[in-house]
């Protein structure tokens, strides 16, 4: 079979299936279940990268991971939030326009991330430290909070949902820097990263016929 099926992508697959269940339930009128699925998909996305980094992956596996993660994110944090919004408010030109712009900006952001992440991995080791713009996964926090407040306060969200979608869409493609939160780091993955970094420095030093650069962090970068 084509594709990759080891544990490094399982959470990504689970998140997409959960998001699809949320879309189905929301269309069926059970928006609360859809919001719960959005939260679960967000949790899956939160930890899928850390799980993937516990295994030494080939270049093809890394690139597959980047692509499948973004495709899953488009469904989970692009389509599902729009379906929830459309289920909660009457459909009209304002709603359809804001929803379309939201999806387009999410698509553009994810495509840009794919390109920049592949370029980064060609020159850097380890995990990304910063994002530019609002990550699409933040909709797994913003949408449920908005939905919960609307239900709790009984506020009519006729104009709130379209405005919220447009605001989030603008943040998706705005070039401000956001620090990536690492909820846990794999010690094994970090050890492999340090080993590769030390080996790279050693090869570079041998190529230049000099000793590896000695600095105060050398002991930390040397593999055990």
ABEGO torsion letter per residue (X at the ends): XBEBABAAAAAAAAAAAAAAAAAAAAAAGBAAAAAAAAAAAAAAAAAAAAAAAABBBBAAAAAAAAAAAAAAAAAAAAAAAAAAAAAABBBBAAAAAAAAAAAAAAAAAAAAAAAAAAAAAAABBEBBABBBEBBAAAAAAAAAAAAAAAAAAGBBAAAAAAAAAAAAAAAAABABBBBBBBABBBAAAAAAAAAAAAAAAAAAAAAAGBBBBBBAAAAAABBX
